[in-house]
């Protein structure tokens, strides 16, 4: 699992995994980024998709989350995914 969202919520919020120092940096830099809702606050951020963040930044955070989760998978699981 690399992202969580309640798709019916408005504004949309998405929680993503993040390196601890980068997670802290994002929270301090962007009001739309908060500690992960009901998640490990050290590793997860919740992003409010309200137009205040660039699409590129949101995509980068989602991609970083995916990469972190995949890197933590066992080698066999990564191979099954073709990675």
PDB file of N, CA, C and O in Angstrom:
ATOM      1  N   UNK A   1       0.852  -1.164   0.000  1.00  0.00           N
ATOM      2  CA  UNK A   1       0.000   0.000   0.000  1.00  0.00           C
ATOM      3  C   UNK A   1       0.905   1.236   0.000  1.00  0.00           C
ATOM      4  O   UNK A   1       1.736   1.400   0.893  1.00  0.00           O
ATOM      5  N   UNK A   2       0.743   2.087  -0.985  1.00  0.00           N
ATOM      6  CA  UNK A   2       1.594   3.278  -1.067  1.00  0.00           C
ATOM      7  C   UNK A   2       0.788   4.571  -1.015  1.00  0.00           C
ATOM      8  O   UNK A   2       1.365   5.651  -0.888  1.00  0.00           O
ATOM      9  N   UNK A   3      -0.543   4.476  -1.112  1.00  0.00           N
ATOM     10  CA  UNK A   3      -1.393   5.660  -1.024  1.00  0.00           C
ATOM     11  C   UNK A   3      -2.776   5.251  -0.524  1.00  0.00           C
ATOM     12  O   UNK A   3      -3.290   4.179  -0.845  1.00  0.00           O
ATOM     13  N   UNK A   4      -3.354   6.141   0.268  1.00  0.00           N
ATOM     14  CA  UNK A   4      -4.702   5.917   0.801  1.00  0.00           C
ATOM     15  C   UNK A   4      -5.528   7.167   0.569  1.00  0.00           C
ATOM     16  O   UNK A   4      -5.017   8.284   0.650  1.00  0.00           O
ATOM     17  N   UNK A   5      -6.807   6.975   0.279  1.00  0.00           N
ATOM     18  CA  UNK A   5      -7.671   8.122   0.096  1.00  0.00           C
ATOM     19  C   UNK A   5      -9.120   7.732   0.358  1.00  0.00           C
ATOM     20  O   UNK A   5      -9.544   6.611   0.078  1.00  0.00           O
ATOM     21  N   UNK A   6      -9.871   8.695   0.905  1.00  0.00           N
ATOM     22  CA  UNK A   6     -11.324   8.563   0.949  1.00  0.00           C
ATOM     23  C   UNK A   6     -11.820   9.323  -0.269  1.00  0.00           C
ATOM     24  O   UNK A   6     -11.912  10.550  -0.245  1.00  0.00           O
ATOM     25  N   UNK A   7     -12.137   8.606  -1.320  1.00  0.00           N
ATOM     26  CA  UNK A   7     -12.431   9.229  -2.607  1.00  0.00           C
ATOM     27  C   UNK A   7     -13.656  10.143  -2.575  1.00  0.00           C
ATOM     28  O   UNK A   7     -13.788  11.026  -3.422  1.00  0.00           O
ATOM     29  N   UNK A   8     -14.548   9.941  -1.611  1.00  0.00           N
ATOM     30  CA  UNK A   8     -15.746  10.777  -1.531  1.00  0.00           C
ATOM     31  C   UNK A   8     -15.495  12.087  -0.790  1.00  0.00           C
ATOM     32  O   UNK A   8     -16.334  12.987  -0.838  1.00  0.00           O
ATOM     33  N   UNK A   9     -14.365  12.213  -0.112  1.00  0.00           N
ATOM     34  CA  UNK A   9     -14.119  13.421   0.687  1.00  0.00           C
ATOM     35  C   UNK A   9     -13.861  14.629  -0.214  1.00  0.00           C
ATOM     36  O   UNK A   9     -13.258  14.503  -1.280  1.00  0.00           O
ATOM     37  N   UNK A  10     -14.315  15.774   0.218  1.00  0.00           N
ATOM     38  CA  UNK A  10     -14.082  17.032  -0.489  1.00  0.00           C
ATOM     39  C   UNK A  10     -13.598  18.055   0.511  1.00  0.00           C
ATOM     40  O   UNK A  10     -14.290  18.294   1.500  1.00  0.00           O
ATOM     41  N   UNK A  11     -12.456  18.666   0.312  1.00  0.00           N
ATOM     42  CA  UNK A  11     -11.545  18.385  -0.775  1.00  0.00           C
ATOM     43  C   UNK A  11     -10.914  17.005  -0.612  1.00  0.00           C
ATOM     44  O   UNK A  11     -10.847  16.462   0.491  1.00  0.00           O
ATOM     45  N   UNK A  12     -10.461  16.461  -1.712  1.00  0.00           N
ATOM     46  CA  UNK A  12      -9.825  15.151  -1.715  1.00  0.00           C
ATOM     47  C   UNK A  12      -8.558  15.192  -0.873  1.00  0.00           C
ATOM     48  O   UNK A  12      -7.794  16.155  -0.941  1.00  0.00           O
ATOM     49  N   UNK A  13      -8.336  14.148  -0.078  1.00  0.00           N
ATOM     50  CA  UNK A  13      -7.104  14.011   0.701  1.00  0.00           C
ATOM     51  C   UNK A  13      -6.481  12.662   0.363  1.00  0.00           C
ATOM     52  O   UNK A  13      -7.172  11.650   0.249  1.00  0.00           O
ATOM     53  N   UNK A  14      -5.154  12.671   0.207  1.00  0.00           N
ATOM     54  CA  UNK A  14      -4.419  11.463  -0.125  1.00  0.00           C
ATOM     55  C   UNK A  14      -3.249  11.346   0.845  1.00  0.00           C
ATOM     56  O   UNK A  14      -2.496  12.301   1.040  1.00  0.00           O
ATOM     57  N   UNK A  15      -3.104  10.175   1.449  1.00  0.00           N
ATOM     58  CA  UNK A  15      -1.973   9.919   2.340  1.00  0.00           C
ATOM     59  C   UNK A  15      -0.926   9.127   1.589  1.00  0.00           C
ATOM     60  O   UNK A  15      -1.236   8.149   0.909  1.00  0.00           O
ATOM     61  N   UNK A  16       0.339   9.565   1.721  1.00  0.00           N
ATOM     62  CA  UNK A  16       1.445   8.925   1.021  1.00  0.00           C
ATOM     63  C   UNK A  16       2.617   8.717   1.969  1.00  0.00           C
ATOM     64  O   UNK A  16       2.806   9.467   2.927  1.00  0.00           O
ATOM     65  N   UNK A  17       3.392   7.689   1.683  1.00  0.00           N
ATOM     66  CA  UNK A  17       4.588   7.398   2.472  1.00  0.00           C
ATOM     67  C   UNK A  17       5.708   8.340   2.039  1.00  0.00           C
ATOM     68  O   UNK A  17       5.763   8.774   0.889  1.00  0.00           O
ATOM     69  N   UNK A  18       6.608   8.651   2.991  1.00  0.00           N
ATOM     70  CA  UNK A  18       7.650   9.628   2.695  1.00  0.00           C
ATOM     71  C   UNK A  18       8.850   9.381   3.599  1.00  0.00           C
ATOM     72  O   UNK A  18       8.695   8.906   4.724  1.00  0.00           O
ATOM     73  N   UNK A  19      10.034   9.699   3.116  1.00  0.00           N
ATOM     74  CA  UNK A  19      11.221   9.662   3.973  1.00  0.00           C
ATOM     75  C   UNK A  19      10.986  10.641   5.124  1.00  0.00           C
ATOM     76  O   UNK A  19      10.470  11.734   4.890  1.00  0.00           O
ATOM     77  N   UNK A  20      11.347  10.284   6.361  1.00  0.00           N
ATOM     78  CA  UNK A  20      11.038  11.134   7.517  1.00  0.00           C
ATOM     79  C   UNK A  20      11.483  12.594   7.389  1.00  0.00           C
ATOM     80  O   UNK A  20      10.706  13.491   7.715  1.00  0.00           O
ATOM     81  N   UNK A  21      12.682  12.852   6.936  1.00  0.00           N
ATOM     82  CA  UNK A  21      13.142  14.246   6.831  1.00  0.00           C
ATOM     83  C   UNK A  21      12.391  15.007   5.741  1.00  0.00           C
ATOM     84  O   UNK A  21      12.067  16.182   5.916  1.00  0.00           O
ATOM     85  N   UNK A  22      12.117  14.353   4.632  1.00  0.00           N
ATOM     86  CA  UNK A  22      11.364  14.987   3.556  1.00  0.00           C
ATOM     87  C   UNK A  22       9.915  15.224   3.991  1.00  0.00           C
ATOM     88  O   UNK A  22       9.321  16.249   3.656  1.00  0.00           O
ATOM     89  N   UNK A  23       9.355  14.274   4.734  1.00  0.00           N
ATOM     90  CA  UNK A  23       7.991  14.433   5.250  1.00  0.00           C
ATOM     91  C   UNK A  23       7.908  15.687   6.120  1.00  0.00           C
ATOM     92  O   UNK A  23       6.978  16.483   5.991  1.00  0.00           O
ATOM     93  N   UNK A  24       8.870  15.848   6.987  1.00  0.00           N
ATOM     94  CA  UNK A  24       8.910  17.018   7.867  1.00  0.00           C
ATOM     95  C   UNK A  24       9.064  18.299   7.044  1.00  0.00           C
ATOM     96  O   UNK A  24       8.390  19.294   7.308  1.00  0.00           O
ATOM     97  N   UNK A  25       9.942  18.272   6.057  1.00  0.00           N
ATOM     98  CA  UNK A  25      10.154  19.437   5.192  1.00  0.00           C
ATOM     99  C   UNK A  25       8.854  19.840   4.490  1.00  0.00           C
ATOM    100  O   UNK A  25       8.508  21.021   4.466  1.00  0.00           O
ATOM    101  N   UNK A  26       8.134  18.873   3.922  1.00  0.00           N
ATOM    102  CA  UNK A  26       6.879  19.163   3.220  1.00  0.00           C
ATOM    103  C   UNK A  26       5.860  19.781   4.172  1.00  0.00           C
ATOM    104  O   UNK A  26       5.166  20.732   3.811  1.00  0.00           O
ATOM    105  N   UNK A  27       5.771  19.242   5.386  1.00  0.00           N
ATOM    106  CA  UNK A  27       4.806  19.782   6.368  1.00  0.00           C
ATOM    107  C   UNK A  27       5.120  21.225   6.729  1.00  0.00           C
ATOM    108  O   UNK A  27       4.220  22.049   6.887  1.00  0.00           O
ATOM    109  N   UNK A  28       6.408  21.520   6.856  1.00  0.00           N
ATOM    110  CA  UNK A  28       6.805  22.886   7.205  1.00  0.00           C
ATOM    111  C   UNK A  28       6.656  23.847   6.025  1.00  0.00           C
ATOM    112  O   UNK A  28       6.460  25.046   6.222  1.00  0.00           O
ATOM    113  N   UNK A  29       6.747  23.328   4.811  1.00  0.00           N
ATOM    114  CA  UNK A  29       6.728  24.173   3.610  1.00  0.00           C
ATOM    115  C   UNK A  29       5.339  24.407   3.032  1.00  0.00           C
ATOM    116  O   UNK A  29       5.100  25.438   2.404  1.00  0.00           O
ATOM    117  N   UNK A  30       4.420  23.465   3.232  1.00  0.00           N
ATOM    118  CA  UNK A  30       3.125  23.532   2.565  1.00  0.00           C
ATOM    119  C   UNK A  30       1.985  23.306   3.565  1.00  0.00           C
ATOM    120  O   UNK A  30       1.911  22.241   4.177  1.00  0.00           O
ATOM    121  N   UNK A  31       1.105  24.285   3.735  1.00  0.00           N
ATOM    122  CA  UNK A  31      -0.038  24.109   4.651  1.00  0.00           C
ATOM    123  C   UNK A  31      -0.949  22.936   4.268  1.00  0.00           C
ATOM    124  O   UNK A  31      -1.634  22.387   5.132  1.00  0.00           O
ATOM    125  N   UNK A  32      -0.968  22.547   2.995  1.00  0.00           N
ATOM    126  CA  UNK A  32      -1.836  21.450   2.543  1.00  0.00           C
ATOM    127  C   UNK A  32      -1.257  20.071   2.861  1.00  0.00           C
ATOM    128  O   UNK A  32      -1.882  19.054   2.560  1.00  0.00           O
ATOM    129  N   UNK A  33      -0.072  20.030   3.464  1.00  0.00           N
ATOM    130  CA  UNK A  33       0.554  18.758   3.823  1.00  0.00           C
ATOM    131  C   UNK A  33       0.602  18.662   5.343  1.00  0.00           C
ATOM    132  O   UNK A  33       1.173  19.520   6.017  1.00  0.00           O
ATOM    133  N   UNK A  34      -0.006  17.605   5.866  1.00  0.00           N
ATOM    134  CA  UNK A  34      -0.088  17.386   7.308  1.00  0.00           C
ATOM    135  C   UNK A  34       0.416  15.992   7.645  1.00  0.00           C
ATOM    136  O   UNK A  34       0.546  15.149   6.757  1.00  0.00           O
ATOM    137  N   UNK A  35       0.703  15.739   8.927  1.00  0.00           N
ATOM    138  CA  UNK A  35       1.086  14.376   9.311  1.00  0.00           C
ATOM    139  C   UNK A  35      -0.007  13.389   8.894  1.00  0.00           C
ATOM    140  O   UNK A  35      -1.190  13.730   8.888  1.00  0.00           O
ATOM    141  N   UNK A  36       0.389  12.191   8.554  1.00  0.00           N
ATOM    142  CA  UNK A  36      -0.546  11.169   8.083  1.00  0.00           C
ATOM    143  C   UNK A  36      -1.696  10.931   9.034  1.00  0.00           C
ATOM    144  O   UNK A  36      -1.486  10.668  10.218  1.00  0.00           O
ATOM    145  N   UNK A  37      -2.906  11.023   8.526  1.00  0.00           N
ATOM    146  CA  UNK A  37      -4.121  10.824   9.303  1.00  0.00           C
ATOM    147  C   UNK A  37      -4.254   9.348   9.679  1.00  0.00           C
ATOM    148  O   UNK A  37      -4.387   8.492   8.804  1.00  0.00           O
ATOM    149  N   UNK A  38      -4.217   9.055  10.965  1.00  0.00           N
ATOM    150  CA  UNK A  38      -4.305   7.688  11.493  1.00  0.00           C
ATOM    151  C   UNK A  38      -3.195   6.777  10.960  1.00  0.00           C
ATOM    152  O   UNK A  38      -3.401   5.574  10.798  1.00  0.00           O
ATOM    153  N   UNK A  39      -2.029   7.350  10.691  1.00  0.00           N
ATOM    154  CA  UNK A  39      -0.883   6.585  10.188  1.00  0.00           C
ATOM    155  C   UNK A  39       0.355   6.973  10.983  1.00  0.00           C
ATOM    156  O   UNK A  39       0.315   7.910  11.780  1.00  0.00           O
ATOM    157  N   UNK A  40       1.442   6.263  10.774  1.00  0.00           N
ATOM    158  CA  UNK A  40       2.706   6.588  11.425  1.00  0.00           C
ATOM    159  C   UNK A  40       3.136   7.972  10.958  1.00  0.00           C
ATOM    160  O   UNK A  40       3.509   8.157   9.799  1.00  0.00           O
ATOM    161  N   UNK A  41       3.082   8.940  11.862  1.00  0.00           N
ATOM    162  CA  UNK A  41       3.326  10.344  11.513  1.00  0.00           C
ATOM    163  C   UNK A  41       4.755  10.594  11.037  1.00  0.00           C
ATOM    164  O   UNK A  41       5.014  11.580  10.347  1.00  0.00           O
ATOM    165  N   UNK A  42       5.658   9.732  11.390  1.00  0.00           N
ATOM    166  CA  UNK A  42       7.055   9.903  10.973  1.00  0.00           C
ATOM    167  C   UNK A  42       7.235   9.595   9.484  1.00  0.00           C
ATOM    168  O   UNK A  42       8.070  10.202   8.815  1.00  0.00           O
ATOM    169  N   UNK A  43       6.448   8.653   8.976  1.00  0.00           N
ATOM    170  CA  UNK A  43       6.646   8.167   7.606  1.00  0.00           C
ATOM    171  C   UNK A  43       5.523   8.515   6.630  1.00  0.00           C
ATOM    172  O   UNK A  43       5.669   8.285   5.430  1.00  0.00           O
ATOM    173  N   UNK A  44       4.419   9.058   7.111  1.00  0.00           N
ATOM    174  CA  UNK A  44       3.274   9.297   6.229  1.00  0.00           C
ATOM    175  C   UNK A  44       2.803  10.744   6.327  1.00  0.00           C
ATOM    176  O   UNK A  44       2.759  11.326   7.411  1.00  0.00           O
ATOM    177  N   UNK A  45       2.457  11.306   5.189  1.00  0.00           N
ATOM    178  CA  UNK A  45       1.850  12.629   5.103  1.00  0.00           C
ATOM    179  C   UNK A  45       0.476  12.509   4.457  1.00  0.00           C
ATOM    180  O   UNK A  45       0.249  11.653   3.602  1.00  0.00           O
ATOM    181  N   UNK A  46      -0.434  13.379   4.879  1.00  0.00           N
ATOM    182  CA  UNK A  46      -1.725  13.494   4.211  1.00  0.00           C
ATOM    183  C   UNK A  46      -1.732  14.810   3.449  1.00  0.00           C
ATOM    184  O   UNK A  46      -1.498  15.879   4.013  1.00  0.00           O
ATOM    185  N   UNK A  47      -2.006  14.707   2.155  1.00  0.00           N
ATOM    186  CA  UNK A  47      -2.012  15.863   1.264  1.00  0.00           C
ATOM    187  C   UNK A  47      -3.462  16.247   0.980  1.00  0.00           C
ATOM    188  O   UNK A  47      -4.262  15.404   0.575  1.00  0.00           O
ATOM    189  N   UNK A  48      -3.797  17.508   1.191  1.00  0.00           N
ATOM    190  CA  UNK A  48      -5.113  18.011   0.809  1.00  0.00           C
ATOM    191  C   UNK A  48      -5.001  18.554  -0.612  1.00  0.00           C
ATOM    192  O   UNK A  48      -4.217  19.464  -0.883  1.00  0.00           O
ATOM    193  N   UNK A  49      -5.790  17.986  -1.507  1.00  0.00           N
ATOM    194  CA  UNK A  49      -5.756  18.387  -2.912  1.00  0.00           C
ATOM    195  C   UNK A  49      -6.746  19.549  -3.073  1.00  0.00           C
ATOM    196  O   UNK A  49      -7.916  19.360  -3.406  1.00  0.00           O
ATOM    197  N   UNK A  50      -6.229  20.751  -2.825  1.00  0.00           N
ATOM    198  CA  UNK A  50      -7.077  21.944  -2.845  1.00  0.00           C
ATOM    199  C   UNK A  50      -6.615  22.983  -3.860  1.00  0.00           C
ATOM    200  O   UNK A  50      -7.119  24.106  -3.876  1.00  0.00           O
ATOM    201  N   UNK A  51      -5.658  22.611  -4.705  1.00  0.00           N
ATOM    202  CA  UNK A  51      -5.155  23.523  -5.715  1.00  0.00           C
ATOM    203  C   UNK A  51      -3.950  24.342  -5.275  1.00  0.00           C
ATOM    204  O   UNK A  51      -3.367  25.070  -6.078  1.00  0.00           O
ATOM    205  N   UNK A  52      -3.573  24.229  -4.003  1.00  0.00           N
ATOM    206  CA  UNK A  52      -2.443  25.018  -3.517  1.00  0.00           C
ATOM    207  C   UNK A  52      -1.091  24.387  -3.853  1.00  0.00           C
ATOM    208  O   UNK A  52      -0.064  25.065  -3.819  1.00  0.00           O
ATOM    209  N   UNK A  53      -1.089  23.110  -4.172  1.00  0.00           N
ATOM    210  CA  UNK A  53       0.145  22.412  -4.549  1.00  0.00           C
ATOM    211  C   UNK A  53       0.139  22.163  -6.052  1.00  0.00           C
ATOM    212  O   UNK A  53      -0.911  21.908  -6.643  1.00  0.00           O
ATOM    213  N   UNK A  54       1.295  22.236  -6.656  1.00  0.00           N
ATOM    214  CA  UNK A  54       1.364  21.965  -8.091  1.00  0.00           C
ATOM    215  C   UNK A  54       1.073  20.483  -8.358  1.00  0.00           C
ATOM    216  O   UNK A  54       1.340  19.623  -7.519  1.00  0.00           O
ATOM    217  N   UNK A  55       0.532  20.210  -9.520  1.00  0.00           N
ATOM    218  CA  UNK A  55       0.281  18.818  -9.910  1.00  0.00           C
ATOM    219  C   UNK A  55       1.572  18.025  -9.896  1.00  0.00           C
ATOM    220  O   UNK A  55       1.589  16.861  -9.496  1.00  0.00           O
ATOM    221  N   UNK A  56       2.656  18.654 -10.333  1.00  0.00           N
ATOM    222  CA  UNK A  56       3.952  17.977 -10.372  1.00  0.00           C
ATOM    223  C   UNK A  56       4.393  17.569  -8.970  1.00  0.00           C
ATOM    224  O   UNK A  56       4.877  16.453  -8.781  1.00  0.00           O
ATOM    225  N   UNK A  57       4.237  18.446  -7.990  1.00  0.00           N
ATOM    226  CA  UNK A  57       4.634  18.114  -6.625  1.00  0.00           C
ATOM    227  C   UNK A  57       3.804  16.951  -6.087  1.00  0.00           C
ATOM    228  O   UNK A  57       4.349  16.043  -5.460  1.00  0.00           O
ATOM    229  N   UNK A  58       2.508  16.968  -6.323  1.00  0.00           N
ATOM    230  CA  UNK A  58       1.645  15.876  -5.852  1.00  0.00           C
ATOM    231  C   UNK A  58       2.052  14.571  -6.527  1.00  0.00           C
ATOM    232  O   UNK A  58       2.174  13.544  -5.859  1.00  0.00           O
ATOM    233  N   UNK A  59       2.264  14.596  -7.847  1.00  0.00           N
ATOM    234  CA  UNK A  59       2.701  13.388  -8.568  1.00  0.00           C
ATOM    235  C   UNK A  59       4.034  12.883  -8.026  1.00  0.00           C
ATOM    236  O   UNK A  59       4.219  11.680  -7.840  1.00  0.00           O
ATOM    237  N   UNK A  60       4.964  13.809  -7.772  1.00  0.00           N
ATOM    238  CA  UNK A  60       6.269  13.412  -7.235  1.00  0.00           C
ATOM    239  C   UNK A  60       6.124  12.738  -5.872  1.00  0.00           C
ATOM    240  O   UNK A  60       6.804  11.749  -5.594  1.00  0.00           O
ATOM    241  N   UNK A  61       5.244  13.265  -5.021  1.00  0.00           N
ATOM    242  CA  UNK A  61       5.041  12.656  -3.695  1.00  0.00           C
ATOM    243  C   UNK A  61       4.432  11.257  -3.820  1.00  0.00           C
ATOM    244  O   UNK A  61       4.808  10.346  -3.082  1.00  0.00           O
ATOM    245  N   UNK A  62       3.501  11.089  -4.744  1.00  0.00           N
ATOM    246  CA  UNK A  62       2.891   9.768  -4.956  1.00  0.00           C
ATOM    247  C   UNK A  62       3.930   8.800  -5.512  1.00  0.00           C
ATOM    248  O   UNK A  62       4.007   7.656  -5.066  1.00  0.00           O
ATOM    249  N   UNK A  63       4.721   9.242  -6.471  1.00  0.00           N
ATOM    250  CA  UNK A  63       5.763   8.380  -7.051  1.00  0.00           C
ATOM    251  C   UNK A  63       6.816   8.007  -6.007  1.00  0.00           C
ATOM    252  O   UNK A  63       7.255   6.859  -5.954  1.00  0.00           O
ATOM    253  N   UNK A  64       7.221   8.970  -5.179  1.00  0.00           N
ATOM    254  CA  UNK A  64       8.184   8.679  -4.111  1.00  0.00           C
ATOM    255  C   UNK A  64       7.623   7.637  -3.145  1.00  0.00           C
ATOM    256  O   UNK A  64       8.340   6.741  -2.701  1.00  0.00           O
ATOM    257  N   UNK A  65       6.329   7.763  -2.824  1.00  0.00           N
ATOM    258  CA  UNK A  65       5.690   6.810  -1.933  1.00  0.00           C
ATOM    259  C   UNK A  65       5.735   5.405  -2.533  1.00  0.00           C
ATOM    260  O   UNK A  65       6.088   4.442  -1.852  1.00  0.00           O
ATOM    261  N   UNK A  66       5.376   5.297  -3.811  1.00  0.00           N
ATOM    262  CA  UNK A  66       5.408   4.007  -4.501  1.00  0.00           C
ATOM    263  C   UNK A  66       6.819   3.413  -4.469  1.00  0.00           C
ATOM    264  O   UNK A  66       7.002   2.235  -4.164  1.00  0.00           O
ATOM    265  N   UNK A  67       7.804   4.243  -4.787  1.00  0.00           N
ATOM    266  CA  UNK A  67       9.194   3.772  -4.813  1.00  0.00           C
ATOM    267  C   UNK A  67       9.646   3.275  -3.435  1.00  0.00           C
ATOM    268  O   UNK A  67      10.336   2.260  -3.344  1.00  0.00           O
ATOM    269  N   UNK A  68       9.266   3.975  -2.372  1.00  0.00           N
ATOM    270  CA  UNK A  68       9.635   3.557  -1.020  1.00  0.00           C
ATOM    271  C   UNK A  68       9.018   2.202  -0.675  1.00  0.00           C
ATOM    272  O   UNK A  68       9.683   1.327  -0.119  1.00  0.00           O
ATOM    273  N   UNK A  69       7.756   2.045  -1.008  1.00  0.00           N
ATOM    274  CA  UNK A  69       7.071   0.788  -0.693  1.00  0.00           C
ATOM    275  C   UNK A  69       7.666  -0.361  -1.502  1.00  0.00           C
ATOM    276  O   UNK A  69       7.918  -1.434  -0.954  1.00  0.00           O
ATOM    277  N   UNK A  70       7.892  -0.152  -2.788  1.00  0.00           N
ATOM    278  CA  UNK A  70       8.468  -1.199  -3.631  1.00  0.00           C
ATOM    279  C   UNK A  70       9.864  -1.578  -3.130  1.00  0.00           C
ATOM    280  O   UNK A  70      10.215  -2.758  -3.105  1.00  0.00           O
ATOM    281  N   UNK A  71      10.653  -0.591  -2.737  1.00  0.00           N
ATOM    282  CA  UNK A  71      12.011  -0.871  -2.247  1.00  0.00           C
ATOM    283  C   UNK A  71      11.983  -1.743  -0.989  1.00  0.00           C
ATOM    284  O   UNK A  71      12.934  -2.477  -0.719  1.00  0.00           O
ATOM    285  N   UNK A  72      10.905  -1.663  -0.231  1.00  0.00           N
ATOM    286  CA  UNK A  72      10.792  -2.461   0.983  1.00  0.00           C
ATOM    287  C   UNK A  72      10.242  -3.861   0.771  1.00  0.00           C
ATOM    288  O   UNK A  72      10.191  -4.655   1.709  1.00  0.00           O
ATOM    289  N   UNK A  73       9.831  -4.170  -0.448  1.00  0.00           N
ATOM    290  CA  UNK A  73       9.309  -5.507  -0.741  1.00  0.00           C
ATOM    291  C   UNK A  73      10.445  -6.518  -0.823  1.00  0.00           C
ATOM    292  O   UNK A  73      11.574  -6.162  -1.162  1.00  0.00           O
ATOM    293  N   UNK A  74      10.152  -7.769  -0.516  1.00  0.00           N
ATOM    294  CA  UNK A  74      11.171  -8.806  -0.706  1.00  0.00           C
ATOM    295  C   UNK A  74      11.561  -8.888  -2.189  1.00  0.00           C
ATOM    296  O   UNK A  74      10.767  -8.562  -3.071  1.00  0.00           O
ATOM    297  N   UNK A  75      12.779  -9.323  -2.438  1.00  0.00           N
ATOM    298  CA  UNK A  75      13.306  -9.425  -3.796  1.00  0.00           C
ATOM    299  C   UNK A  75      12.376 -10.220  -4.703  1.00  0.00           C
ATOM    300  O   UNK A  75      12.151  -9.828  -5.849  1.00  0.00           O
ATOM    301  N   UNK A  76      11.838 -11.318  -4.215  1.00  0.00           N
ATOM    302  CA  UNK A  76      10.958 -12.165  -5.031  1.00  0.00           C
ATOM    303  C   UNK A  76       9.718 -11.380  -5.464  1.00  0.00           C
ATOM    304  O   UNK A  76       9.284 -11.497  -6.610  1.00  0.00           O
ATOM    305  N   UNK A  77       9.148 -10.587  -4.566  1.00  0.00           N
ATOM    306  CA  UNK A  77       7.963  -9.798  -4.897  1.00  0.00           C
ATOM    307  C   UNK A  77       8.311  -8.731  -5.939  1.00  0.00           C
ATOM    308  O   UNK A  77       7.529  -8.489  -6.858  1.00  0.00           O
ATOM    309  N   UNK A  78       9.471  -8.096  -5.804  1.00  0.00           N
ATOM    310  CA  UNK A  78       9.889  -7.104  -6.804  1.00  0.00           C
ATOM    311  C   UNK A  78      10.078  -7.749  -8.165  1.00  0.00           C
ATOM    312  O   UNK A  78       9.712  -7.175  -9.190  1.00  0.00           O
ATOM    313  N   UNK A  79      10.651  -8.946  -8.170  1.00  0.00           N
ATOM    314  CA  UNK A  79      10.840  -9.665  -9.442  1.00  0.00           C
ATOM    315  C   UNK A  79       9.500 -10.013 -10.090  1.00  0.00           C
ATOM    316  O   UNK A  79       9.351  -9.913 -11.308  1.00  0.00           O
ATOM    317  N   UNK A  80       8.527 -10.420  -9.276  1.00  0.00           N
ATOM    318  CA  UNK A  80       7.199 -10.730  -9.812  1.00  0.00           C
ATOM    319  C   UNK A  80       6.567  -9.511 -10.456  1.00  0.00           C
ATOM    320  O   UNK A  80       5.809  -9.630 -11.419  1.00  0.00           O
ATOM    321  N   UNK A  81       6.876  -8.351  -9.927  1.00  0.00           N
ATOM    322  CA  UNK A  81       6.348  -7.097 -10.488  1.00  0.00           C
ATOM    323  C   UNK A  81       7.166  -6.629 -11.689  1.00  0.00           C
ATOM    324  O   UNK A  81       6.810  -5.645 -12.338  1.00  0.00           O
ATOM    325  N   UNK A  82       8.238  -7.315 -11.981  1.00  0.00           N
ATOM    326  CA  UNK A  82       9.092  -6.946 -13.106  1.00  0.00           C
ATOM    327  C   UNK A  82      10.001  -5.771 -12.783  1.00  0.00           C
ATOM    328  O   UNK A  82      10.396  -5.020 -13.675  1.00  0.00           O
ATOM    329  N   UNK A  83      10.331  -5.615 -11.511  1.00  0.00           N
ATOM    330  CA  UNK A  83      11.171  -4.485 -11.099  1.00  0.00           C
ATOM    331  C   UNK A  83      12.550  -4.935 -10.707  1.00  0.00           C
ATOM    332  O   UNK A  83      13.386  -4.112 -10.333  1.00  0.00           O
TER     333      UNK A  83
END
